[in-house]
Amino acid sequence: MQYLSGIINSLKPHFPHVRKNHHNILVTQTLTGMRKLQGFIGTHHKCALTEDDLLSLLDHFTSGNLDDMLS
């Protein structure tokens, strides 16, 4: 439900009634059905880069001009 809340917050400026509509039986039954079919896996995200990760990238690229590495 946190995932749905994030979507609702981003849609609210464009669709003022989105909060009311997310309780619609079509939406709730669709989400329930998908959880039954796929299982609830939650949301996943990548871990943030650490300082060590950034230092190892800088060590790998020895050029003094990092702009050259972008292309």
PDB file of N, H, CA, C and O in Angstrom:
ATOM      1  N   MET A   1       0.817  -1.198   0.000  1.00  0.00           N
ATOM      2  CA  MET A   1       0.000   0.000   0.000  1.00  0.00           C
ATOM      3  C   MET A   1       0.864   1.268   0.000  1.00  0.00           C
ATOM      4  O   MET A   1       0.420   2.316  -0.468  1.00  0.00           O
ATOM      5  N   GLN A   2       2.080   1.180   0.516  1.00  0.00           N
ATOM      6  H   GLN A   2       2.441   0.328   0.896  1.00  0.00           H
ATOM      7  CA  GLN A   2       2.956   2.350   0.476  1.00  0.00           C
ATOM      8  C   GLN A   2       3.296   2.705  -0.961  1.00  0.00           C
ATOM      9  O   GLN A   2       3.406   3.879  -1.312  1.00  0.00           O
ATOM     10  N   TYR A   3       3.461   1.683  -1.788  1.00  0.00           N
ATOM     11  H   TYR A   3       3.372   0.729  -1.503  1.00  0.00           H
ATOM     12  CA  TYR A   3       3.746   1.910  -3.205  1.00  0.00           C
ATOM     13  C   TYR A   3       2.605   2.686  -3.845  1.00  0.00           C
ATOM     14  O   TYR A   3       2.834   3.641  -4.586  1.00  0.00           O
ATOM     15  N   LEU A   4       1.372   2.272  -3.556  1.00  0.00           N
ATOM     16  H   LEU A   4       1.186   1.495  -2.954  1.00  0.00           H
ATOM     17  CA  LEU A   4       0.206   2.947  -4.103  1.00  0.00           C
ATOM     18  C   LEU A   4       0.104   4.376  -3.571  1.00  0.00           C
ATOM     19  O   LEU A   4      -0.298   5.276  -4.309  1.00  0.00           O
ATOM     20  N   SER A   5       0.453   4.597  -2.329  1.00  0.00           N
ATOM     21  H   SER A   5       0.779   3.866  -1.729  1.00  0.00           H
ATOM     22  CA  SER A   5       0.419   5.944  -1.755  1.00  0.00           C
ATOM     23  C   SER A   5       1.372   6.881  -2.492  1.00  0.00           C
ATOM     24  O   SER A   5       1.043   8.044  -2.724  1.00  0.00           O
ATOM     25  N   GLY A   6       2.536   6.385  -2.855  1.00  0.00           N
ATOM     26  H   GLY A   6       2.803   5.440  -2.667  1.00  0.00           H
ATOM     27  CA  GLY A   6       3.489   7.198  -3.607  1.00  0.00           C
ATOM     28  C   GLY A   6       2.947   7.586  -4.971  1.00  0.00           C
ATOM     29  O   GLY A   6       3.134   8.715  -5.424  1.00  0.00           O
ATOM     30  N   ILE A   7       2.278   6.649  -5.621  1.00  0.00           N
ATOM     31  H   ILE A   7       2.126   5.732  -5.253  1.00  0.00           H
ATOM     32  CA  ILE A   7       1.681   6.938  -6.920  1.00  0.00           C
ATOM     33  C   ILE A   7       0.571   7.968  -6.760  1.00  0.00           C
ATOM     34  O   ILE A   7       0.459   8.898  -7.560  1.00  0.00           O
ATOM     35  N   ILE A   8      -0.242   7.802  -5.734  1.00  0.00           N
ATOM     36  H   ILE A   8      -0.151   7.047  -5.085  1.00  0.00           H
ATOM     37  CA  ILE A   8      -1.349   8.729  -5.491  1.00  0.00           C
ATOM     38  C   ILE A   8      -0.824  10.142  -5.255  1.00  0.00           C
ATOM     39  O   ILE A   8      -1.370  11.105  -5.793  1.00  0.00           O
ATOM     40  N   ASN A   9       0.222  10.269  -4.462  1.00  0.00           N
ATOM     41  H   ASN A   9       0.666   9.487  -4.025  1.00  0.00           H
ATOM     42  CA  ASN A   9       0.779  11.603  -4.189  1.00  0.00           C
ATOM     43  C   ASN A   9       1.292  12.283  -5.454  1.00  0.00           C
ATOM     44  O   ASN A   9       1.175  13.500  -5.594  1.00  0.00           O
ATOM     45  N   SER A  10       1.857  11.508  -6.371  1.00  0.00           N
ATOM     46  H   SER A  10       1.952  10.519  -6.257  1.00  0.00           H
ATOM     47  CA  SER A  10       2.368  12.123  -7.597  1.00  0.00           C
ATOM     48  C   SER A  10       1.244  12.449  -8.582  1.00  0.00           C
ATOM     49  O   SER A  10       1.396  13.344  -9.413  1.00  0.00           O
ATOM     50  N   LEU A  11       0.123  11.739  -8.500  1.00  0.00           N
ATOM     51  H   LEU A  11      -0.001  11.011  -7.824  1.00  0.00           H
ATOM     52  CA  LEU A  11      -0.993  12.000  -9.407  1.00  0.00           C
ATOM     53  C   LEU A  11      -1.947  13.085  -8.913  1.00  0.00           C
ATOM     54  O   LEU A  11      -2.691  13.668  -9.701  1.00  0.00           O
ATOM     55  N   LYS A  12      -1.923  13.354  -7.613  1.00  0.00           N
ATOM     56  H   LYS A  12      -1.319  12.880  -6.972  1.00  0.00           H
ATOM     57  CA  LYS A  12      -2.892  14.273  -7.014  1.00  0.00           C
ATOM     58  C   LYS A  12      -2.928  15.662  -7.663  1.00  0.00           C
ATOM     59  O   LYS A  12      -4.022  16.201  -7.828  1.00  0.00           O
ATOM     60  N   PRO A  13      -1.791  16.276  -8.042  1.00  0.00           N
ATOM     61  CA  PRO A  13      -1.880  17.591  -8.691  1.00  0.00           C
ATOM     62  C   PRO A  13      -2.661  17.563 -10.017  1.00  0.00           C
ATOM     63  O   PRO A  13      -3.276  18.560 -10.397  1.00  0.00           O
ATOM     64  N   HIS A  14      -2.635  16.439 -10.705  1.00  0.00           N
ATOM     65  H   HIS A  14      -2.135  15.629 -10.396  1.00  0.00           H
ATOM     66  CA  HIS A  14      -3.288  16.332 -12.008  1.00  0.00           C
ATOM     67  C   HIS A  14      -4.706  15.769 -11.913  1.00  0.00           C
ATOM     68  O   HIS A  14      -5.568  16.088 -12.732  1.00  0.00           O
ATOM     69  N   PHE A  15      -4.937  14.923 -10.898  1.00  0.00           N
ATOM     70  H   PHE A  15      -4.237  14.664 -10.233  1.00  0.00           H
ATOM     71  CA  PHE A  15      -6.236  14.278 -10.717  1.00  0.00           C
ATOM     72  C   PHE A  15      -6.669  14.463  -9.261  1.00  0.00           C
ATOM     73  O   PHE A  15      -6.344  13.628  -8.417  1.00  0.00           O
ATOM     74  N   PRO A  16      -7.391  15.533  -8.953  1.00  0.00           N
ATOM     75  CA  PRO A  16      -7.711  15.872  -7.560  1.00  0.00           C
ATOM     76  C   PRO A  16      -8.485  14.784  -6.800  1.00  0.00           C
ATOM     77  O   PRO A  16      -8.399  14.720  -5.574  1.00  0.00           O
ATOM     78  N   HIS A  17      -9.226  13.941  -7.496  1.00  0.00           N
ATOM     79  H   HIS A  17      -9.296  13.993  -8.492  1.00  0.00           H
ATOM     80  CA  HIS A  17     -10.045  12.933  -6.824  1.00  0.00           C
ATOM     81  C   HIS A  17      -9.360  11.561  -6.758  1.00  0.00           C
ATOM     82  O   HIS A  17     -10.014  10.559  -6.468  1.00  0.00           O
ATOM     83  N   VAL A  18      -8.072  11.513  -7.021  1.00  0.00           N
ATOM     84  H   VAL A  18      -7.541  12.327  -7.256  1.00  0.00           H
ATOM     85  CA  VAL A  18      -7.377  10.230  -7.075  1.00  0.00           C
ATOM     86  C   VAL A  18      -7.403   9.501  -5.732  1.00  0.00           C
ATOM     87  O   VAL A  18      -7.477   8.272  -5.706  1.00  0.00           O
ATOM     88  N   ARG A  19      -7.345  10.222  -4.632  1.00  0.00           N
ATOM     89  H   ARG A  19      -7.285  11.220  -4.653  1.00  0.00           H
ATOM     90  CA  ARG A  19      -7.353   9.571  -3.316  1.00  0.00           C
ATOM     91  C   ARG A  19      -8.676   8.848  -3.077  1.00  0.00           C
ATOM     92  O   ARG A  19      -8.695   7.746  -2.528  1.00  0.00           O
ATOM     93  N   LYS A  20      -9.770   9.462  -3.486  1.00  0.00           N
ATOM     94  H   LYS A  20      -9.755  10.357  -3.933  1.00  0.00           H
ATOM     95  CA  LYS A  20     -11.072   8.818  -3.337  1.00  0.00           C
ATOM     96  C   LYS A  20     -11.180   7.603  -4.272  1.00  0.00           C
ATOM     97  O   LYS A  20     -11.714   6.563  -3.889  1.00  0.00           O
ATOM     98  N   ASN A  21     -10.670   7.748  -5.495  1.00  0.00           N
ATOM     99  H   ASN A  21     -10.236   8.593  -5.807  1.00  0.00           H
ATOM    100  CA  ASN A  21     -10.791   6.693  -6.487  1.00  0.00           C
ATOM    101  C   ASN A  21      -9.930   5.476  -6.186  1.00  0.00           C
ATOM    102  O   ASN A  21     -10.235   4.382  -6.661  1.00  0.00           O
ATOM    103  N   HIS A  22      -8.867   5.635  -5.415  1.00  0.00           N
ATOM    104  H   HIS A  22      -8.619   6.524  -5.030  1.00  0.00           H
ATOM    105  CA  HIS A  22      -8.020   4.466  -5.162  1.00  0.00           C
ATOM    106  C   HIS A  22      -8.715   3.463  -4.252  1.00  0.00           C
ATOM    107  O   HIS A  22      -8.255   2.327  -4.127  1.00  0.00           O
ATOM    108  N   HIS A  23      -9.820   3.862  -3.610  1.00  0.00           N
ATOM    109  H   HIS A  23     -10.193   4.784  -3.712  1.00  0.00           H
ATOM    110  CA  HIS A  23     -10.609   2.922  -2.814  1.00  0.00           C
ATOM    111  C   HIS A  23     -11.685   2.242  -3.651  1.00  0.00           C
ATOM    112  O   HIS A  23     -12.468   1.447  -3.131  1.00  0.00           O
ATOM    113  N   ASN A  24     -11.725   2.546  -4.923  1.00  0.00           N
ATOM    114  H   ASN A  24     -11.088   3.192  -5.345  1.00  0.00           H
ATOM    115  CA  ASN A  24     -12.695   1.944  -5.827  1.00  0.00           C
ATOM    116  C   ASN A  24     -12.517   0.428  -5.841  1.00  0.00           C
ATOM    117  O   ASN A  24     -11.395  -0.074  -5.764  1.00  0.00           O
ATOM    118  N   ILE A  25     -13.623  -0.291  -5.940  1.00  0.00           N
ATOM    119  H   ILE A  25     -14.534   0.117  -6.003  1.00  0.00           H
ATOM    120  CA  ILE A  25     -13.565  -1.752  -5.880  1.00  0.00           C
ATOM    121  C   ILE A  25     -12.711  -2.340  -7.008  1.00  0.00           C
ATOM    122  O   ILE A  25     -12.055  -3.363  -6.810  1.00  0.00           O
ATOM    123  N   LEU A  26     -12.710  -1.713  -8.177  1.00  0.00           N
ATOM    124  H   LEU A  26     -13.243  -0.882  -8.338  1.00  0.00           H
ATOM    125  CA  LEU A  26     -11.889  -2.209  -9.280  1.00  0.00           C
ATOM    126  C   LEU A  26     -10.404  -2.153  -8.925  1.00  0.00           C
ATOM    127  O   LEU A  26      -9.665  -3.104  -9.182  1.00  0.00           O
ATOM    128  N   VAL A  27      -9.974  -1.054  -8.342  1.00  0.00           N
ATOM    129  H   VAL A  27     -10.574  -0.282  -8.133  1.00  0.00           H
ATOM    130  CA  VAL A  27      -8.568  -0.898  -7.974  1.00  0.00           C
ATOM    131  C   VAL A  27      -8.197  -1.864  -6.858  1.00  0.00           C
ATOM    132  O   VAL A  27      -7.174  -2.545  -6.949  1.00  0.00           O
ATOM    133  N   THR A  28      -9.006  -1.936  -5.812  1.00  0.00           N
ATOM    134  H   THR A  28      -9.836  -1.384  -5.739  1.00  0.00           H
ATOM    135  CA  THR A  28      -8.661  -2.803  -4.675  1.00  0.00           C
ATOM    136  C   THR A  28      -8.683  -4.274  -5.064  1.00  0.00           C
ATOM    137  O   THR A  28      -7.819  -5.036  -4.629  1.00  0.00           O
ATOM    138  N   GLN A  29      -9.653  -4.689  -5.873  1.00  0.00           N
ATOM    139  H   GLN A  29     -10.355  -4.070  -6.225  1.00  0.00           H
ATOM    140  CA  GLN A  29      -9.716  -6.089  -6.284  1.00  0.00           C
ATOM    141  C   GLN A  29      -8.582  -6.451  -7.244  1.00  0.00           C
ATOM    142  O   GLN A  29      -8.067  -7.568  -7.210  1.00  0.00           O
ATOM    143  N   THR A  30      -8.198  -5.504  -8.097  1.00  0.00           N
ATOM    144  H   THR A  30      -8.617  -4.597  -8.125  1.00  0.00           H
ATOM    145  CA  THR A  30      -7.073  -5.748  -9.005  1.00  0.00           C
ATOM    146  C   THR A  30      -5.779  -5.937  -8.221  1.00  0.00           C
ATOM    147  O   THR A  30      -5.006  -6.850  -8.511  1.00  0.00           O
ATOM    148  N   LEU A  31      -5.540  -5.081  -7.233  1.00  0.00           N
ATOM    149  H   LEU A  31      -6.168  -4.339  -6.998  1.00  0.00           H
ATOM    150  CA  LEU A  31      -4.334  -5.223  -6.410  1.00  0.00           C
ATOM    151  C   LEU A  31      -4.356  -6.515  -5.611  1.00  0.00           C
ATOM    152  O   LEU A  31      -3.327  -7.179  -5.478  1.00  0.00           O
ATOM    153  N   THR A  32      -5.510  -6.877  -5.083  1.00  0.00           N
ATOM    154  H   THR A  32      -6.345  -6.338  -5.191  1.00  0.00           H
ATOM    155  CA  THR A  32      -5.632  -8.128  -4.325  1.00  0.00           C
ATOM    156  C   THR A  32      -5.346  -9.319  -5.227  1.00  0.00           C
ATOM    157  O   THR A  32      -4.634 -10.243  -4.834  1.00  0.00           O
ATOM    158  N   GLY A  33      -5.896  -9.300  -6.430  1.00  0.00           N
ATOM    159  H   GLY A  33      -6.474  -8.549  -6.750  1.00  0.00           H
ATOM    160  CA  GLY A  33      -5.661 -10.391  -7.370  1.00  0.00           C
ATOM    161  C   GLY A  33      -4.202 -10.514  -7.765  1.00  0.00           C
ATOM    162  O   GLY A  33      -3.681 -11.624  -7.868  1.00  0.00           O
ATOM    163  N   MET A  34      -3.538  -9.394  -7.988  1.00  0.00           N
ATOM    164  H   MET A  34      -3.961  -8.492  -7.904  1.00  0.00           H
ATOM    165  CA  MET A  34      -2.120  -9.441  -8.349  1.00  0.00           C
ATOM    166  C   MET A  34      -1.265  -9.971  -7.206  1.00  0.00           C
ATOM    167  O   MET A  34      -0.293 -10.692  -7.434  1.00  0.00           O
ATOM    168  N   ARG A  35      -1.630  -9.613  -5.974  1.00  0.00           N
ATOM    169  H   ARG A  35      -2.419  -9.028  -5.789  1.00  0.00           H
ATOM    170  CA  ARG A  35      -0.873 -10.146  -4.832  1.00  0.00           C
ATOM    171  C   ARG A  35      -1.043 -11.657  -4.747  1.00  0.00           C
ATOM    172  O   ARG A  35      -0.099 -12.372  -4.411  1.00  0.00           O
ATOM    173  N   LYS A  36      -2.242 -12.144  -5.048  1.00  0.00           N
ATOM    174  H   LYS A  36      -3.009 -11.563  -5.321  1.00  0.00           H
ATOM    175  CA  LYS A  36      -2.477 -13.598  -5.012  1.00  0.00           C
ATOM    176  C   LYS A  36      -1.704 -14.295  -6.115  1.00  0.00           C
ATOM    177  O   LYS A  36      -1.134 -15.363  -5.896  1.00  0.00           O
ATOM    178  N   LEU A  37      -1.680 -13.705  -7.291  1.00  0.00           N
ATOM    179  H   LEU A  37      -2.143 -12.836  -7.470  1.00  0.00           H
ATOM    180  CA  LEU A  37      -0.980 -14.322  -8.417  1.00  0.00           C
ATOM    181  C   LEU A  37       0.533 -14.245  -8.276  1.00  0.00           C
ATOM    182  O   LEU A  37       1.231 -15.236  -8.491  1.00  0.00           O
ATOM    183  N   GLN A  38       1.032 -13.094  -7.923  1.00  0.00           N
ATOM    184  H   GLN A  38       0.465 -12.289  -7.749  1.00  0.00           H
ATOM    185  CA  GLN A  38       2.474 -12.860  -7.920  1.00  0.00           C
ATOM    186  C   GLN A  38       3.106 -12.964  -6.540  1.00  0.00           C
ATOM    187  O   GLN A  38       4.326 -13.081  -6.426  1.00  0.00           O
ATOM    188  N   GLY A  39       2.302 -12.923  -5.505  1.00  0.00           N
ATOM    189  H   GLY A  39       1.310 -12.828  -5.597  1.00  0.00           H
ATOM    190  CA  GLY A  39       2.860 -12.865  -4.166  1.00  0.00           C
ATOM    191  C   GLY A  39       3.335 -11.453  -3.893  1.00  0.00           C
ATOM    192  O   GLY A  39       3.747 -10.745  -4.812  1.00  0.00           O
ATOM    193  N   PHE A  40       3.281 -11.046  -2.659  1.00  0.00           N
ATOM    194  H   PHE A  40       2.947 -11.621  -1.912  1.00  0.00           H
ATOM    195  CA  PHE A  40       3.727  -9.687  -2.350  1.00  0.00           C
ATOM    196  C   PHE A  40       5.227  -9.688  -2.218  1.00  0.00           C
ATOM    197  O   PHE A  40       5.780 -10.353  -1.342  1.00  0.00           O
ATOM    198  N   ILE A  41       5.887  -8.949  -3.078  1.00  0.00           N
ATOM    199  H   ILE A  41       5.438  -8.408  -3.789  1.00  0.00           H
ATOM    200  CA  ILE A  41       7.347  -8.892  -3.036  1.00  0.00           C
ATOM    201  C   ILE A  41       7.851  -7.540  -2.555  1.00  0.00           C
ATOM    202  O   ILE A  41       9.052  -7.362  -2.352  1.00  0.00           O
ATOM    203  N   GLY A  42       6.936  -6.578  -2.371  1.00  0.00           N
ATOM    204  H   GLY A  42       5.960  -6.723  -2.536  1.00  0.00           H
ATOM    205  CA  GLY A  42       7.358  -5.262  -1.913  1.00  0.00           C
ATOM    206  C   GLY A  42       8.107  -4.529  -3.006  1.00  0.00           C
ATOM    207  O   GLY A  42       8.166  -4.978  -4.150  1.00  0.00           O
ATOM    208  N   THR A  43       8.665  -3.423  -2.645  1.00  0.00           N
ATOM    209  H   THR A  43       8.617  -3.058  -1.715  1.00  0.00           H
ATOM    210  CA  THR A  43       9.450  -2.659  -3.600  1.00  0.00           C
ATOM    211  C   THR A  43      10.922  -2.783  -3.233  1.00  0.00           C
ATOM    212  O   THR A  43      11.283  -2.851  -2.058  1.00  0.00           O
ATOM    213  N   HIS A  44      11.748  -2.811  -4.243  1.00  0.00           N
ATOM    214  H   HIS A  44      11.455  -2.756  -5.197  1.00  0.00           H
ATOM    215  CA  HIS A  44      13.192  -2.959  -4.036  1.00  0.00           C
ATOM    216  C   HIS A  44      13.909  -1.803  -4.711  1.00  0.00           C
ATOM    217  O   HIS A  44      13.453  -1.286  -5.730  1.00  0.00           O
ATOM    218  N   HIS A  45      15.002  -1.414  -4.150  1.00  0.00           N
ATOM    219  H   HIS A  45      15.373  -1.834  -3.322  1.00  0.00           H
ATOM    220  CA  HIS A  45      15.797  -0.360  -4.752  1.00  0.00           C
ATOM    221  C   HIS A  45      17.261  -0.704  -4.565  1.00  0.00           C
ATOM    222  O   HIS A  45      17.628  -1.486  -3.688  1.00  0.00           O
ATOM    223  N   LYS A  46      18.071  -0.118  -5.389  1.00  0.00           N
ATOM    224  H   LYS A  46      17.772   0.517  -6.101  1.00  0.00           H
ATOM    225  CA  LYS A  46      19.510  -0.331  -5.311  1.00  0.00           C
ATOM    226  C   LYS A  46      20.074   0.416  -4.110  1.00  0.00           C
ATOM    227  O   LYS A  46      19.538   1.442  -3.691  1.00  0.00           O
ATOM    228  N   CYS A  47      21.141  -0.105  -3.575  1.00  0.00           N
ATOM    229  H   CYS A  47      21.576  -0.938  -3.915  1.00  0.00           H
ATOM    230  CA  CYS A  47      21.828   0.573  -2.477  1.00  0.00           C
ATOM    231  C   CYS A  47      22.555   1.797  -3.026  1.00  0.00           C
ATOM    232  O   CYS A  47      23.016   1.799  -4.167  1.00  0.00           O
ATOM    233  N   ALA A  48      22.649   2.814  -2.218  1.00  0.00           N
ATOM    234  H   ALA A  48      22.274   2.812  -1.291  1.00  0.00           H
ATOM    235  CA  ALA A  48      23.358   4.030  -2.618  1.00  0.00           C
ATOM    236  C   ALA A  48      24.849   3.743  -2.720  1.00  0.00           C
ATOM    237  O   ALA A  48      25.371   2.870  -2.026  1.00  0.00           O
ATOM    238  N   LEU A  49      25.524   4.476  -3.582  1.00  0.00           N
ATOM    239  H   LEU A  49      25.100   5.184  -4.146  1.00  0.00           H
ATOM    240  CA  LEU A  49      26.971   4.333  -3.704  1.00  0.00           C
ATOM    241  C   LEU A  49      27.638   4.843  -2.433  1.00  0.00           C
ATOM    242  O   LEU A  49      27.258   5.876  -1.882  1.00  0.00           O
ATOM    243  N   THR A  50      28.622   4.109  -1.990  1.00  0.00           N
ATOM    244  H   THR A  50      28.931   3.270  -2.438  1.00  0.00           H
ATOM    245  CA  THR A  50      29.371   4.527  -0.811  1.00  0.00           C
ATOM    246  C   THR A  50      30.573   5.366  -1.253  1.00  0.00           C
ATOM    247  O   THR A  50      30.883   5.460  -2.440  1.00  0.00           O
ATOM    248  N   GLU A  51      31.225   5.955  -0.291  1.00  0.00           N
ATOM    249  H   GLU A  51      30.974   5.878   0.674  1.00  0.00           H
ATOM    250  CA  GLU A  51      32.426   6.731  -0.595  1.00  0.00           C
ATOM    251  C   GLU A  51      33.505   5.832  -1.188  1.00  0.00           C
ATOM    252  O   GLU A  51      34.230   6.249  -2.092  1.00  0.00           O
ATOM    253  N   ASP A  52      33.619   4.605  -0.688  1.00  0.00           N
ATOM    254  H   ASP A  52      33.031   4.266   0.046  1.00  0.00           H
ATOM    255  CA  ASP A  52      34.597   3.653  -1.238  1.00  0.00           C
ATOM    256  C   ASP A  52      34.297   3.327  -2.701  1.00  0.00           C
ATOM    257  O   ASP A  52      35.214   3.190  -3.511  1.00  0.00           O
ATOM    258  N   ASP A  53      33.000   3.201  -3.040  1.00  0.00           N
ATOM    259  H   ASP A  53      32.255   3.312  -2.382  1.00  0.00           H
ATOM    260  CA  ASP A  53      32.619   2.949  -4.436  1.00  0.00           C
ATOM    261  C   ASP A  53      33.090   4.090  -5.327  1.00  0.00           C
ATOM    262  O   ASP A  53      33.658   3.860  -6.395  1.00  0.00           O
ATOM    263  N   LEU A  54      32.852   5.317  -4.885  1.00  0.00           N
ATOM    264  H   LEU A  54      32.391   5.503  -4.017  1.00  0.00           H
ATOM    265  CA  LEU A  54      33.253   6.472  -5.683  1.00  0.00           C
ATOM    266  C   LEU A  54      34.766   6.583  -5.808  1.00  0.00           C
ATOM    267  O   LEU A  54      35.279   6.925  -6.873  1.00  0.00           O
ATOM    268  N   LEU A  55      35.475   6.297  -4.734  1.00  0.00           N
ATOM    269  H   LEU A  55      35.058   6.020  -3.869  1.00  0.00           H
ATOM    270  CA  LEU A  55      36.941   6.353  -4.791  1.00  0.00           C
ATOM    271  C   LEU A  55      37.505   5.303  -5.741  1.00  0.00           C
ATOM    272  O   LEU A  55      38.468   5.572  -6.459  1.00  0.00           O
ATOM    273  N   SER A  56      36.917   4.116  -5.750  1.00  0.00           N
ATOM    274  H   SER A  56      36.135   3.897  -5.167  1.00  0.00           H
ATOM    275  CA  SER A  56      37.407   3.084  -6.661  1.00  0.00           C
ATOM    276  C   SER A  56      37.127   3.462  -8.118  1.00  0.00           C
ATOM    277  O   SER A  56      37.916   3.124  -9.000  1.00  0.00           O
ATOM    278  N   LEU A  57      36.022   4.155  -8.383  1.00  0.00           N
ATOM    279  H   LEU A  57      35.381   4.430  -7.666  1.00  0.00           H
ATOM    280  CA  LEU A  57      35.765   4.649  -9.740  1.00  0.00           C
ATOM    281  C   LEU A  57      36.798   5.685 -10.143  1.00  0.00           C
ATOM    282  O   LEU A  57      37.309   5.656 -11.262  1.00  0.00           O
ATOM    283  N   LEU A  58      37.108   6.604  -9.231  1.00  0.00           N
ATOM    284  H   LEU A  58      36.693   6.628  -8.322  1.00  0.00           H
ATOM    285  CA  LEU A  58      38.109   7.624  -9.540  1.00  0.00           C
ATOM    286  C   LEU A  58      39.486   7.008  -9.759  1.00  0.00           C
ATOM    287  O   LEU A  58      40.244   7.477 -10.607  1.00  0.00           O
ATOM    288  N   ASP A  59      39.818   5.961  -9.002  1.00  0.00           N
ATOM    289  H   ASP A  59      39.201   5.580  -8.312  1.00  0.00           H
ATOM    290  CA  ASP A  59      41.099   5.275  -9.194  1.00  0.00           C
ATOM    291  C   ASP A  59      41.149   4.578 -10.546  1.00  0.00           C
ATOM    292  O   ASP A  59      42.205   4.503 -11.174  1.00  0.00           O
ATOM    293  N   HIS A  60      40.014   4.073 -10.989  1.00  0.00           N
ATOM    294  H   HIS A  60      39.156   4.133 -10.479  1.00  0.00           H
ATOM    295  CA  HIS A  60      39.951   3.335 -12.253  1.00  0.00           C
ATOM    296  C   HIS A  60      40.182   4.258 -13.449  1.00  0.00           C
ATOM    297  O   HIS A  60      40.850   3.881 -14.412  1.00  0.00           O
ATOM    298  N   PHE A  61      39.629   5.462 -13.382  1.00  0.00           N
ATOM    299  H   PHE A  61      39.087   5.769 -12.600  1.00  0.00           H
ATOM    300  CA  PHE A  61      39.790   6.426 -14.466  1.00  0.00           C
ATOM    301  C   PHE A  61      40.916   7.373 -14.102  1.00  0.00           C
ATOM    302  O   PHE A  61      40.772   8.226 -13.227  1.00  0.00           O
ATOM    303  N   THR A  62      42.033   7.214 -14.781  1.00  0.00           N
ATOM    304  H   THR A  62      42.150   6.521 -15.492  1.00  0.00           H
ATOM    305  CA  THR A  62      43.237   7.955 -14.414  1.00  0.00           C
ATOM    306  C   THR A  62      43.324   9.325 -15.085  1.00  0.00           C
ATOM    307  O   THR A  62      44.190  10.124 -14.730  1.00  0.00           O
ATOM    308  N   SER A  63      42.454   9.610 -16.039  1.00  0.00           N
ATOM    309  H   SER A  63      41.750   8.961 -16.328  1.00  0.00           H
ATOM    310  CA  SER A  63      42.498  10.898 -16.728  1.00  0.00           C
ATOM    311  C   SER A  63      42.169  12.016 -15.748  1.00  0.00           C
ATOM    312  O   SER A  63      41.303  11.859 -14.888  1.00  0.00           O
ATOM    313  N   GLY A  64      42.867  13.153 -15.880  1.00  0.00           N
ATOM    314  H   GLY A  64      43.571  13.280 -16.579  1.00  0.00           H
ATOM    315  CA  GLY A  64      42.578  14.290 -15.037  1.00  0.00           C
ATOM    316  C   GLY A  64      41.288  14.991 -15.440  1.00  0.00           C
ATOM    317  O   GLY A  64      40.703  15.724 -14.643  1.00  0.00           O
ATOM    318  N   ASN A  65      40.840  14.768 -16.686  1.00  0.00           N
ATOM    319  H   ASN A  65      41.316  14.172 -17.333  1.00  0.00           H
ATOM    320  CA  ASN A  65      39.635  15.416 -17.173  1.00  0.00           C
ATOM    321  C   ASN A  65      38.519  14.374 -17.246  1.00  0.00           C
ATOM    322  O   ASN A  65      38.445  13.605 -18.205  1.00  0.00           O
ATOM    323  N   LEU A  66      37.654  14.351 -16.236  1.00  0.00           N
ATOM    324  H   LEU A  66      37.714  14.976 -15.457  1.00  0.00           H
ATOM    325  CA  LEU A  66      36.595  13.364 -16.195  1.00  0.00           C
ATOM    326  C   LEU A  66      35.505  13.612 -17.230  1.00  0.00           C
ATOM    327  O   LEU A  66      34.724  12.708 -17.528  1.00  0.00           O
ATOM    328  N   ASP A  67      35.439  14.835 -17.787  1.00  0.00           N
ATOM    329  H   ASP A  67      36.074  15.569 -17.545  1.00  0.00           H
ATOM    330  CA  ASP A  67      34.472  15.111 -18.839  1.00  0.00           C
ATOM    331  C   ASP A  67      34.709  14.214 -20.057  1.00  0.00           C
ATOM    332  O   ASP A  67      33.765  13.875 -20.770  1.00  0.00           O
ATOM    333  N   ASP A  68      35.954  13.835 -20.292  1.00  0.00           N
ATOM    334  H   ASP A  68      36.721  14.111 -19.713  1.00  0.00           H
ATOM    335  CA  ASP A  68      36.286  12.962 -21.418  1.00  0.00           C
ATOM    336  C   ASP A  68      35.702  11.570 -21.233  1.00  0.00           C
ATOM    337  O   ASP A  68      35.501  10.855 -22.215  1.00  0.00           O
ATOM    338  N   MET A  69      35.431  11.176 -20.015  1.00  0.00           N
ATOM    339  H   MET A  69      35.594  11.756 -19.217  1.00  0.00           H
ATOM    340  CA  MET A  69      34.934   9.835 -19.720  1.00  0.00           C
ATOM    341  C   MET A  69      33.430   9.701 -19.933  1.00  0.00           C
ATOM    342  O   MET A  69      32.914   8.583 -19.936  1.00  0.00           O
ATOM    343  N   LEU A  70      32.712  10.814 -20.113  1.00  0.00           N
ATOM    344  H   LEU A  70      33.131  11.722 -20.110  1.00  0.00           H
ATOM    345  CA  LEU A  70      31.265  10.770 -20.210  1.00  0.00           C
ATOM    346  C   LEU A  70      30.766  10.287 -21.575  1.00  0.00           C
ATOM    347  O   LEU A  70      29.625   9.834 -21.669  1.00  0.00           O
ATOM    348  N   SER A  71      31.551  10.364 -22.603  1.00  0.00           N
ATOM    349  H   SER A  71      32.478  10.732 -22.528  1.00  0.00           H
ATOM    350  CA  SER A  71      31.070   9.990 -23.931  1.00  0.00           C
ATOM    351  C   SER A  71      31.377   8.574 -24.290  1.00  0.00           C
ATOM    352  O   SER A  71      31.029   8.125 -25.382  1.00  0.00           O
TER     353      SER A  71
END
